[in-house]
Amino acid sequence: MRIKELHELLQKNKNGKVTQNDIARAIGTSRANVSKLFAKNSFINDDKLEKIEEYFDINIKKIQSGLIEVDYYPDIFATFEKGKVKISEKCVKCFIPSAIFPFKENAEYFMSHSIDDSMSPVIMNGDFIIIEKSCKEELINNKIYAFMYNGNIYIKRLTKNINQIVVFSENKDYPTQYISNEDMKKFCLFGKVVYIGRSFGSL
């Protein structure tokens, strides 16, 4: 890979904030030497690429392929056993085009599917969903999340108030519910839904 191509790739994945000084620090050389590499648009060898990947915490080959690897859970992806949340071991490795949703290089994702119609028409029963892993502290109001409450898994729209979480369903047949601060020990957030896919069978 030539250095200008590498720089463009880094710029796209780091919001345009990568300078020649950053690259110099990554590969352990001077700014002047990096300027010479840019002037000739030199090739970057594997040793330097490894240092750049480590410094910027990215996987260049993965970015170039346009695919990300996610765990797909064809069945329930978690259960509640002996007072603890247990992630299912029944998963399949899948490769998903990163262009279909707002992929973040340092985030973790998994894929499952909706198990009821409580979020229809936004999410239909059986729709595939990609979830970006997150914790309770990262909850953003009015986004759709996968979570466990009292041993059951839900896909719902959440809003955090001062002393409770409000749980909304898109389907009006399902009432709005509330999780109080006192009940938060029964609540486990898996992550935010970032993509919804639908299969139309043999159509």
Stockholm file with secondary structure:
# STOCKHOLM 1.0

chainA/1-203         MRIKELHELLQKNKNGKVTQNDIARAIGTSRANVSKLFAKNSFINDDKLEKIEEYFDINIKKIQSGLIEVDYYPDIFATFEKGKVKISEKCVKCFIPSAIFPFKENAEYFMSHSIDDSMSPVIMNGDFIIIEKSCKEELINNKIYAFMYNGNIYIKRLTKNINQIVVFSENKDYPTQYISNEDMKKFCLFGKVVYIGRSFGSL
#=GR chainA/1-203 SS CBHHHHHHHHHHHTTTCCCHHHHHHHHTCCHHHHHHHHHHTCBCCHHHHHHHHHHHTCCHHHHHHTEEEEEECSSCSEEEETTEEEECSCCEEEEEEGGGTTCCTTCCEEEEECCSSTTTTTSCTTCEEEEEECCGGGCCTTEEEEEEETTEEEEEEEEECSSEEEEECSSTTSCCEEEEGGGGGGEEEEEEEEEEECCCTTC
#=GC SS_cons         CBHHHHHHHHHHHTTTCCCHHHHHHHHTCCHHHHHHHHHHTCBCCHHHHHHHHHHHTCCHHHHHHTEEEEEECSSCSEEEETTEEEECSCCEEEEEEGGGTTCCTTCCEEEEECCSSTTTTTSCTTCEEEEEECCGGGCCTTEEEEEEETTEEEEEEEEECSSEEEEECSSTTSCCEEEEGGGGGGEEEEEEEEEEECCCTTC
//
